[in-house]
Amino acid sequence: MFVLLARVLLSWIQIDPYHPAVQFLYQITEPVLRPIRQMLPEGGPLDFSPLVAMLLVQLLTSVVATTFGV
């Protein structure tokens, strides 16, 4: 969840996309965001895939917590 939030925040500011930390962040989030992005309709300049991914993480967390009584 924090990694997705960091990716969103980085998209709002001007930062060197070739910085190793930024590259690492993109490498670990893109496999999750790409399939979501492909399923969503075109949103113009806005990318809603991180929002959908965060909602899915929350849903999955809730299901796991309910299932295993955590």
PyMOL Python script that loads the backbone (N, CA, C, O; Angstrom):
from pymol import cmd

cmd.read_pdbstr("""\
ATOM      1  N   MET A   1       0.825  -1.182   0.000  1.00  0.00           N
ATOM      2  CA  MET A   1       0.000   0.000   0.000  1.00  0.00           C
ATOM      3  C   MET A   1       0.876   1.256   0.000  1.00  0.00           C
ATOM      4  O   MET A   1       0.618   2.203  -0.743  1.00  0.00           O
ATOM      5  N   PHE A   2       1.915   1.251   0.842  1.00  0.00           N
ATOM      6  CA  PHE A   2       2.796   2.410   0.913  1.00  0.00           C
ATOM      7  C   PHE A   2       3.588   2.594  -0.379  1.00  0.00           C
ATOM      8  O   PHE A   2       3.875   3.720  -0.785  1.00  0.00           O
ATOM      9  N   VAL A   3       3.931   1.503  -1.006  1.00  0.00           N
ATOM     10  CA  VAL A   3       4.685   1.578  -2.259  1.00  0.00           C
ATOM     11  C   VAL A   3       3.816   2.200  -3.349  1.00  0.00           C
ATOM     12  O   VAL A   3       4.296   3.016  -4.136  1.00  0.00           O
ATOM     13  N   LEU A   4       2.542   1.817  -3.398  1.00  0.00           N
ATOM     14  CA  LEU A   4       1.628   2.412  -4.366  1.00  0.00           C
ATOM     15  C   LEU A   4       1.431   3.894  -4.088  1.00  0.00           C
ATOM     16  O   LEU A   4       1.395   4.703  -5.015  1.00  0.00           O
ATOM     17  N   LEU A   5       1.305   4.249  -2.837  1.00  0.00           N
ATOM     18  CA  LEU A   5       1.159   5.652  -2.465  1.00  0.00           C
ATOM     19  C   LEU A   5       2.406   6.450  -2.860  1.00  0.00           C
ATOM     20  O   LEU A   5       2.299   7.571  -3.357  1.00  0.00           O
ATOM     21  N   ALA A   6       3.570   5.875  -2.639  1.00  0.00           N
ATOM     22  CA  ALA A   6       4.814   6.545  -3.032  1.00  0.00           C
ATOM     23  C   ALA A   6       4.852   6.753  -4.537  1.00  0.00           C
ATOM     24  O   ALA A   6       5.298   7.799  -5.008  1.00  0.00           O
ATOM     25  N   ARG A   7       4.393   5.774  -5.289  1.00  0.00           N
ATOM     26  CA  ARG A   7       4.372   5.905  -6.756  1.00  0.00           C
ATOM     27  C   ARG A   7       3.451   7.041  -7.175  1.00  0.00           C
ATOM     28  O   ARG A   7       3.792   7.814  -8.071  1.00  0.00           O
ATOM     29  N   VAL A   8       2.297   7.150  -6.543  1.00  0.00           N
ATOM     30  CA  VAL A   8       1.364   8.236  -6.862  1.00  0.00           C
ATOM     31  C   VAL A   8       1.992   9.581  -6.526  1.00  0.00           C
ATOM     32  O   VAL A   8       1.940  10.510  -7.331  1.00  0.00           O
ATOM     33  N   LEU A   9       2.581   9.690  -5.350  1.00  0.00           N
ATOM     34  CA  LEU A   9       3.187  10.955  -4.942  1.00  0.00           C
ATOM     35  C   LEU A   9       4.328  11.358  -5.873  1.00  0.00           C
ATOM     36  O   LEU A   9       4.487  12.538  -6.184  1.00  0.00           O
ATOM     37  N   LEU A  10       5.112  10.394  -6.313  1.00  0.00           N
ATOM     38  CA  LEU A  10       6.203  10.701  -7.234  1.00  0.00           C
ATOM     39  C   LEU A  10       5.686  11.196  -8.580  1.00  0.00           C
ATOM     40  O   LEU A  10       6.350  11.990  -9.247  1.00  0.00           O
ATOM     41  N   SER A  11       4.513  10.735  -8.980  1.00  0.00           N
ATOM     42  CA  SER A  11       3.957  11.176 -10.256  1.00  0.00           C
ATOM     43  C   SER A  11       3.507  12.634 -10.199  1.00  0.00           C
ATOM     44  O   SER A  11       3.342  13.269 -11.241  1.00  0.00           O
ATOM     45  N   TRP A  12       3.308  13.166  -9.007  1.00  0.00           N
ATOM     46  CA  TRP A  12       2.862  14.548  -8.858  1.00  0.00           C
ATOM     47  C   TRP A  12       4.006  15.548  -8.837  1.00  0.00           C
ATOM     48  O   TRP A  12       3.792  16.743  -9.044  1.00  0.00           O
ATOM     49  N   ILE A  13       5.209  15.072  -8.588  1.00  0.00           N
ATOM     50  CA  ILE A  13       6.346  15.989  -8.495  1.00  0.00           C
ATOM     51  C   ILE A  13       7.348  15.693  -9.607  1.00  0.00           C
ATOM     52  O   ILE A  13       7.395  14.589 -10.149  1.00  0.00           O
ATOM     53  N   GLN A  14       8.139  16.697  -9.926  1.00  0.00           N
ATOM     54  CA  GLN A  14       9.184  16.529 -10.923  1.00  0.00           C
ATOM     55  C   GLN A  14      10.386  15.870 -10.258  1.00  0.00           C
ATOM     56  O   GLN A  14      11.029  16.457  -9.388  1.00  0.00           O
ATOM     57  N   ILE A  15      10.677  14.655 -10.676  1.00  0.00           N
ATOM     58  CA  ILE A  15      11.811  13.931 -10.123  1.00  0.00           C
ATOM     59  C   ILE A  15      12.466  13.162 -11.271  1.00  0.00           C
ATOM     60  O   ILE A  15      11.807  12.790 -12.242  1.00  0.00           O
ATOM     61  N   ASP A  16      13.741  12.938 -11.144  1.00  0.00           N
ATOM     62  CA  ASP A  16      14.495  12.234 -12.174  1.00  0.00           C
ATOM     63  C   ASP A  16      13.989  10.799 -12.302  1.00  0.00           C
ATOM     64  O   ASP A  16      14.160  10.010 -11.374  1.00  0.00           O
ATOM     65  N   PRO A  17      13.370  10.442 -13.433  1.00  0.00           N
ATOM     66  CA  PRO A  17      12.842   9.072 -13.582  1.00  0.00           C
ATOM     67  C   PRO A  17      13.940   8.018 -13.665  1.00  0.00           C
ATOM     68  O   PRO A  17      13.655   6.824 -13.573  1.00  0.00           O
ATOM     69  N   TYR A  18      15.190   8.443 -13.838  1.00  0.00           N
ATOM     70  CA  TYR A  18      16.294   7.490 -13.934  1.00  0.00           C
ATOM     71  C   TYR A  18      17.020   7.283 -12.608  1.00  0.00           C
ATOM     72  O   TYR A  18      17.991   6.529 -12.542  1.00  0.00           O
ATOM     73  N   HIS A  19      16.556   7.944 -11.557  1.00  0.00           N
ATOM     74  CA  HIS A  19      17.144   7.744 -10.236  1.00  0.00           C
ATOM     75  C   HIS A  19      16.900   6.289  -9.824  1.00  0.00           C
ATOM     76  O   HIS A  19      15.804   5.770 -10.036  1.00  0.00           O
ATOM     77  N   PRO A  20      17.890   5.628  -9.246  1.00  0.00           N
ATOM     78  CA  PRO A  20      17.730   4.205  -8.896  1.00  0.00           C
ATOM     79  C   PRO A  20      16.526   3.913  -7.990  1.00  0.00           C
ATOM     80  O   PRO A  20      15.874   2.882  -8.152  1.00  0.00           O
ATOM     81  N   ALA A  21      16.229   4.790  -7.061  1.00  0.00           N
ATOM     82  CA  ALA A  21      15.083   4.560  -6.170  1.00  0.00           C
ATOM     83  C   ALA A  21      13.767   4.624  -6.948  1.00  0.00           C
ATOM     84  O   ALA A  21      12.853   3.836  -6.705  1.00  0.00           O
ATOM     85  N   VAL A  22      13.684   5.559  -7.873  1.00  0.00           N
ATOM     86  CA  VAL A  22      12.482   5.694  -8.694  1.00  0.00           C
ATOM     87  C   VAL A  22      12.350   4.487  -9.614  1.00  0.00           C
ATOM     88  O   VAL A  22      11.254   3.952  -9.775  1.00  0.00           O
ATOM     89  N   GLN A  23      13.433   4.060 -10.209  1.00  0.00           N
ATOM     90  CA  GLN A  23      13.420   2.880 -11.065  1.00  0.00           C
ATOM     91  C   GLN A  23      12.966   1.636 -10.293  1.00  0.00           C
ATOM     92  O   GLN A  23      12.178   0.837 -10.798  1.00  0.00           O
ATOM     93  N   PHE A  24      13.468   1.482  -9.074  1.00  0.00           N
ATOM     94  CA  PHE A  24      13.072   0.353  -8.229  1.00  0.00           C
ATOM     95  C   PHE A  24      11.573   0.402  -7.930  1.00  0.00           C
ATOM     96  O   PHE A  24      10.884  -0.615  -8.004  1.00  0.00           O
ATOM     97  N   LEU A  25      11.083   1.578  -7.595  1.00  0.00           N
ATOM     98  CA  LEU A  25       9.668   1.747  -7.290  1.00  0.00           C
ATOM     99  C   LEU A  25       8.809   1.389  -8.499  1.00  0.00           C
ATOM    100  O   LEU A  25       7.782   0.728  -8.350  1.00  0.00           O
ATOM    101  N   TYR A  26       9.209   1.809  -9.676  1.00  0.00           N
ATOM    102  CA  TYR A  26       8.469   1.481 -10.894  1.00  0.00           C
ATOM    103  C   TYR A  26       8.527  -0.019 -11.176  1.00  0.00           C
ATOM    104  O   TYR A  26       7.533  -0.610 -11.597  1.00  0.00           O
ATOM    105  N   GLN A  27       9.678  -0.630 -10.949  1.00  0.00           N
ATOM    106  CA  GLN A  27       9.828  -2.063 -11.224  1.00  0.00           C
ATOM    107  C   GLN A  27       8.939  -2.923 -10.344  1.00  0.00           C
ATOM    108  O   GLN A  27       8.440  -3.956 -10.790  1.00  0.00           O
ATOM    109  N   ILE A  28       8.733  -2.508  -9.095  1.00  0.00           N
ATOM    110  CA  ILE A  28       7.917  -3.346  -8.204  1.00  0.00           C
ATOM    111  C   ILE A  28       6.423  -3.027  -8.292  1.00  0.00           C
ATOM    112  O   ILE A  28       5.598  -3.844  -7.884  1.00  0.00           O
ATOM    113  N   THR A  29       6.066  -1.857  -8.815  1.00  0.00           N
ATOM    114  CA  THR A  29       4.643  -1.519  -8.905  1.00  0.00           C
ATOM    115  C   THR A  29       4.052  -1.770 -10.293  1.00  0.00           C
ATOM    116  O   THR A  29       2.855  -2.032 -10.417  1.00  0.00           O
ATOM    117  N   GLU A  30       4.862  -1.693 -11.311  1.00  0.00           N
ATOM    118  CA  GLU A  30       4.338  -1.827 -12.672  1.00  0.00           C
ATOM    119  C   GLU A  30       3.689  -3.190 -12.939  1.00  0.00           C
ATOM    120  O   GLU A  30       2.667  -3.225 -13.623  1.00  0.00           O
ATOM    121  N   PRO A  31       4.222  -4.315 -12.440  1.00  0.00           N
ATOM    122  CA  PRO A  31       3.530  -5.595 -12.675  1.00  0.00           C
ATOM    123  C   PRO A  31       2.116  -5.643 -12.085  1.00  0.00           C
ATOM    124  O   PRO A  31       1.280  -6.412 -12.560  1.00  0.00           O
ATOM    125  N   VAL A  32       1.846  -4.850 -11.078  1.00  0.00           N
ATOM    126  CA  VAL A  32       0.505  -4.795 -10.488  1.00  0.00           C
ATOM    127  C   VAL A  32      -0.364  -3.801 -11.251  1.00  0.00           C
ATOM    128  O   VAL A  32      -1.536  -4.072 -11.512  1.00  0.00           O
ATOM    129  N   LEU A  33       0.201  -2.659 -11.606  1.00  0.00           N
ATOM    130  CA  LEU A  33      -0.579  -1.591 -12.222  1.00  0.00           C
ATOM    131  C   LEU A  33      -0.876  -1.833 -13.704  1.00  0.00           C
ATOM    132  O   LEU A  33      -1.940  -1.446 -14.186  1.00  0.00           O
ATOM    133  N   ARG A  34       0.034  -2.457 -14.424  1.00  0.00           N
ATOM    134  CA  ARG A  34      -0.152  -2.638 -15.873  1.00  0.00           C
ATOM    135  C   ARG A  34      -1.431  -3.397 -16.220  1.00  0.00           C
ATOM    136  O   ARG A  34      -2.192  -2.925 -17.064  1.00  0.00           O
ATOM    137  N   PRO A  35      -1.704  -4.564 -15.603  1.00  0.00           N
ATOM    138  CA  PRO A  35      -2.949  -5.267 -15.959  1.00  0.00           C
ATOM    139  C   PRO A  35      -4.204  -4.473 -15.596  1.00  0.00           C
ATOM    140  O   PRO A  35      -5.201  -4.517 -16.317  1.00  0.00           O
ATOM    141  N   ILE A  36      -4.152  -3.761 -14.500  1.00  0.00           N
ATOM    142  CA  ILE A  36      -5.300  -2.930 -14.105  1.00  0.00           C
ATOM    143  C   ILE A  36      -5.493  -1.821 -15.126  1.00  0.00           C
ATOM    144  O   ILE A  36      -6.618  -1.542 -15.541  1.00  0.00           O
ATOM    145  N   ARG A  37      -4.407  -1.192 -15.530  1.00  0.00           N
ATOM    146  CA  ARG A  37      -4.452  -0.106 -16.507  1.00  0.00           C
ATOM    147  C   ARG A  37      -5.038  -0.591 -17.833  1.00  0.00           C
ATOM    148  O   ARG A  37      -5.770   0.145 -18.495  1.00  0.00           O
ATOM    149  N   GLN A  38      -4.721  -1.816 -18.216  1.00  0.00           N
ATOM    150  CA  GLN A  38      -5.227  -2.370 -19.473  1.00  0.00           C
ATOM    151  C   GLN A  38      -6.730  -2.664 -19.407  1.00  0.00           C
ATOM    152  O   GLN A  38      -7.414  -2.626 -20.430  1.00  0.00           O
ATOM    153  N   MET A  39      -7.241  -2.955 -18.211  1.00  0.00           N
ATOM    154  CA  MET A  39      -8.666  -3.253 -18.063  1.00  0.00           C
ATOM    155  C   MET A  39      -9.520  -2.003 -17.933  1.00  0.00           C
ATOM    156  O   MET A  39     -10.703  -2.023 -18.273  1.00  0.00           O
ATOM    157  N   LEU A  40      -8.937  -0.922 -17.446  1.00  0.00           N
ATOM    158  CA  LEU A  40      -9.700   0.304 -17.234  1.00  0.00           C
ATOM    159  C   LEU A  40      -9.898   1.054 -18.545  1.00  0.00           C
ATOM    160  O   LEU A  40      -9.043   1.004 -19.429  1.00  0.00           O
ATOM    161  N   PRO A  41     -11.040   1.759 -18.674  1.00  0.00           N
ATOM    162  CA  PRO A  41     -11.202   2.608 -19.859  1.00  0.00           C
ATOM    163  C   PRO A  41     -10.224   3.784 -19.791  1.00  0.00           C
ATOM    164  O   PRO A  41      -9.728   4.137 -18.721  1.00  0.00           O
ATOM    165  N   GLU A  42      -9.967   4.360 -20.916  1.00  0.00           N
ATOM    166  CA  GLU A  42      -9.050   5.502 -21.010  1.00  0.00           C
ATOM    167  C   GLU A  42      -9.547   6.634 -20.116  1.00  0.00           C
ATOM    168  O   GLU A  42     -10.693   7.066 -20.241  1.00  0.00           O
ATOM    169  N   GLY A  43      -8.690   7.117 -19.211  1.00  0.00           N
ATOM    170  CA  GLY A  43      -9.076   8.158 -18.261  1.00  0.00           C
ATOM    171  C   GLY A  43      -8.479   9.508 -18.582  1.00  0.00           C
ATOM    172  O   GLY A  43      -8.436  10.395 -17.729  1.00  0.00           O
ATOM    173  N   GLY A  44      -8.018   9.667 -19.810  1.00  0.00           N
ATOM    174  CA  GLY A  44      -7.381  10.930 -20.170  1.00  0.00           C
ATOM    175  C   GLY A  44      -6.037  11.032 -19.488  1.00  0.00           C
ATOM    176  O   GLY A  44      -5.269  10.070 -19.469  1.00  0.00           O
ATOM    177  N   PRO A  45      -5.745  12.199 -18.925  1.00  0.00           N
ATOM    178  CA  PRO A  45      -4.438  12.371 -18.284  1.00  0.00           C
ATOM    179  C   PRO A  45      -4.353  11.725 -16.893  1.00  0.00           C
ATOM    180  O   PRO A  45      -3.271  11.653 -16.309  1.00  0.00           O
ATOM    181  N   LEU A  46      -5.476  11.262 -16.371  1.00  0.00           N
ATOM    182  CA  LEU A  46      -5.488  10.668 -15.032  1.00  0.00           C
ATOM    183  C   LEU A  46      -5.350   9.153 -15.108  1.00  0.00           C
ATOM    184  O   LEU A  46      -5.995   8.496 -15.924  1.00  0.00           O
ATOM    185  N   ASP A  47      -4.505   8.616 -14.250  1.00  0.00           N
ATOM    186  CA  ASP A  47      -4.301   7.169 -14.166  1.00  0.00           C
ATOM    187  C   ASP A  47      -4.958   6.679 -12.883  1.00  0.00           C
ATOM    188  O   ASP A  47      -4.485   6.960 -11.782  1.00  0.00           O
ATOM    189  N   PHE A  48      -6.049   5.947 -13.037  1.00  0.00           N
ATOM    190  CA  PHE A  48      -6.791   5.455 -11.881  1.00  0.00           C
ATOM    191  C   PHE A  48      -6.323   4.079 -11.417  1.00  0.00           C
ATOM    192  O   PHE A  48      -6.860   3.544 -10.447  1.00  0.00           O
ATOM    193  N   SER A  49      -5.337   3.500 -12.089  1.00  0.00           N
ATOM    194  CA  SER A  49      -4.886   2.158 -11.719  1.00  0.00           C
ATOM    195  C   SER A  49      -4.335   2.079 -10.292  1.00  0.00           C
ATOM    196  O   SER A  49      -4.588   1.076  -9.624  1.00  0.00           O
ATOM    197  N   PRO A  50      -3.594   3.079  -9.778  1.00  0.00           N
ATOM    198  CA  PRO A  50      -3.162   2.977  -8.371  1.00  0.00           C
ATOM    199  C   PRO A  50      -4.336   2.963  -7.394  1.00  0.00           C
ATOM    200  O   PRO A  50      -4.298   2.261  -6.383  1.00  0.00           O
ATOM    201  N   LEU A  51      -5.369   3.733  -7.692  1.00  0.00           N
ATOM    202  CA  LEU A  51      -6.549   3.756  -6.821  1.00  0.00           C
ATOM    203  C   LEU A  51      -7.219   2.386  -6.809  1.00  0.00           C
ATOM    204  O   LEU A  51      -7.585   1.881  -5.748  1.00  0.00           O
ATOM    205  N   VAL A  52      -7.380   1.786  -7.980  1.00  0.00           N
ATOM    206  CA  VAL A  52      -7.981   0.462  -8.068  1.00  0.00           C
ATOM    207  C   VAL A  52      -7.113  -0.563  -7.339  1.00  0.00           C
ATOM    208  O   VAL A  52      -7.627  -1.425  -6.626  1.00  0.00           O
ATOM    209  N   ALA A  53      -5.799  -0.463  -7.522  1.00  0.00           N
ATOM    210  CA  ALA A  53      -4.882  -1.394  -6.853  1.00  0.00           C
ATOM    211  C   ALA A  53      -4.982  -1.254  -5.336  1.00  0.00           C
ATOM    212  O   ALA A  53      -4.973  -2.257  -4.623  1.00  0.00           O
ATOM    213  N   MET A  54      -5.076  -0.036  -4.840  1.00  0.00           N
ATOM    214  CA  MET A  54      -5.202   0.179  -3.392  1.00  0.00           C
ATOM    215  C   MET A  54      -6.516  -0.400  -2.867  1.00  0.00           C
ATOM    216  O   MET A  54      -6.552  -0.989  -1.786  1.00  0.00           O
ATOM    217  N   LEU A  55      -7.585  -0.231  -3.629  1.00  0.00           N
ATOM    218  CA  LEU A  55      -8.868  -0.814  -3.221  1.00  0.00           C
ATOM    219  C   LEU A  55      -8.796  -2.334  -3.210  1.00  0.00           C
ATOM    220  O   LEU A  55      -9.345  -2.977  -2.315  1.00  0.00           O
ATOM    221  N   LEU A  56      -8.126  -2.908  -4.193  1.00  0.00           N
ATOM    222  CA  LEU A  56      -7.970  -4.365  -4.225  1.00  0.00           C
ATOM    223  C   LEU A  56      -7.120  -4.872  -3.061  1.00  0.00           C
ATOM    224  O   LEU A  56      -7.407  -5.928  -2.498  1.00  0.00           O
ATOM    225  N   VAL A  57      -6.082  -4.128  -2.702  1.00  0.00           N
ATOM    226  CA  VAL A  57      -5.254  -4.513  -1.550  1.00  0.00           C
ATOM    227  C   VAL A  57      -6.091  -4.470  -0.274  1.00  0.00           C
ATOM    228  O   VAL A  57      -6.000  -5.371   0.559  1.00  0.00           O
ATOM    229  N   GLN A  58      -6.899  -3.436  -0.120  1.00  0.00           N
ATOM    230  CA  GLN A  58      -7.774  -3.334   1.057  1.00  0.00           C
ATOM    231  C   GLN A  58      -8.767  -4.492   1.101  1.00  0.00           C
ATOM    232  O   GLN A  58      -8.993  -5.082   2.158  1.00  0.00           O
ATOM    233  N   LEU A  59      -9.358  -4.814  -0.044  1.00  0.00           N
ATOM    234  CA  LEU A  59     -10.315  -5.919  -0.120  1.00  0.00           C
ATOM    235  C   LEU A  59      -9.637  -7.238   0.219  1.00  0.00           C
ATOM    236  O   LEU A  59     -10.166  -8.031   0.997  1.00  0.00           O
ATOM    237  N   LEU A  60      -8.483  -7.470  -0.356  1.00  0.00           N
ATOM    238  CA  LEU A  60      -7.748  -8.700  -0.084  1.00  0.00           C
ATOM    239  C   LEU A  60      -7.350  -8.798   1.383  1.00  0.00           C
ATOM    240  O   LEU A  60      -7.443  -9.871   1.979  1.00  0.00           O
ATOM    241  N   THR A  61      -6.911  -7.699   1.965  1.00  0.00           N
ATOM    242  CA  THR A  61      -6.553  -7.674   3.389  1.00  0.00           C
ATOM    243  C   THR A  61      -7.763  -8.014   4.251  1.00  0.00           C
ATOM    244  O   THR A  61      -7.657  -8.780   5.209  1.00  0.00           O
ATOM    245  N   SER A  62      -8.898  -7.448   3.909  1.00  0.00           N
ATOM    246  CA  SER A  62     -10.118  -7.707   4.662  1.00  0.00           C
ATOM    247  C   SER A  62     -10.551  -9.165   4.546  1.00  0.00           C
ATOM    248  O   SER A  62     -10.957  -9.773   5.537  1.00  0.00           O
ATOM    249  N   VAL A  63     -10.468  -9.726   3.349  1.00  0.00           N
ATOM    250  CA  VAL A  63     -10.846 -11.126   3.149  1.00  0.00           C
ATOM    251  C   VAL A  63      -9.917 -12.055   3.913  1.00  0.00           C
ATOM    252  O   VAL A  63     -10.374 -13.003   4.551  1.00  0.00           O
ATOM    253  N   VAL A  64      -8.630 -11.793   3.855  1.00  0.00           N
ATOM    254  CA  VAL A  64      -7.670 -12.630   4.574  1.00  0.00           C
ATOM    255  C   VAL A  64      -7.866 -12.518   6.078  1.00  0.00           C
ATOM    256  O   VAL A  64      -7.813 -13.520   6.791  1.00  0.00           O
ATOM    257  N   ALA A  65      -8.092 -11.297   6.562  1.00  0.00           N
ATOM    258  CA  ALA A  65      -8.295 -11.109   8.003  1.00  0.00           C
ATOM    259  C   ALA A  65      -9.559 -11.809   8.473  1.00  0.00           C
ATOM    260  O   ALA A  65      -9.574 -12.397   9.554  1.00  0.00           O
ATOM    261  N   THR A  66     -10.616 -11.753   7.679  1.00  0.00           N
ATOM    262  CA  THR A  66     -11.865 -12.421   8.039  1.00  0.00           C
ATOM    263  C   THR A  66     -11.730 -13.929   7.983  1.00  0.00           C
ATOM    264  O   THR A  66     -12.227 -14.643   8.854  1.00  0.00           O
ATOM    265  N   THR A  67     -11.058 -14.404   6.960  1.00  0.00           N
ATOM    266  CA  THR A  67     -10.907 -15.846   6.765  1.00  0.00           C
ATOM    267  C   THR A  67     -10.052 -16.490   7.859  1.00  0.00           C
ATOM    268  O   THR A  67     -10.380 -17.563   8.364  1.00  0.00           O
ATOM    269  N   PHE A  68      -8.973 -15.835   8.209  1.00  0.00           N
ATOM    270  CA  PHE A  68      -8.044 -16.414   9.176  1.00  0.00           C
ATOM    271  C   PHE A  68      -8.199 -15.829  10.588  1.00  0.00           C
ATOM    272  O   PHE A  68      -7.433 -16.179  11.486  1.00  0.00           O
ATOM    273  N   GLY A  69      -9.164 -14.961  10.785  1.00  0.00           N
ATOM    274  CA  GLY A  69      -9.439 -14.412  12.108  1.00  0.00           C
ATOM    275  C   GLY A  69      -8.324 -13.561  12.673  1.00  0.00           C
ATOM    276  O   GLY A  69      -8.090 -13.545  13.882  1.00  0.00           O
ATOM    277  N   VAL A  70      -7.641 -12.860  11.798  1.00  0.00           N
ATOM    278  CA  VAL A  70      -6.519 -12.013  12.245  1.00  0.00           C
ATOM    279  C   VAL A  70      -7.029 -10.674  12.681  1.00  0.00           C
ATOM    280  O   VAL A  70      -6.245  -9.818  13.091  1.00  0.00           O
TER     281      VAL A  70
END
""", "prot")
cmd.dss("prot")
cmd.show_as("cartoon", "prot")
cmd.util.cbc("prot")
cmd.orient("prot")
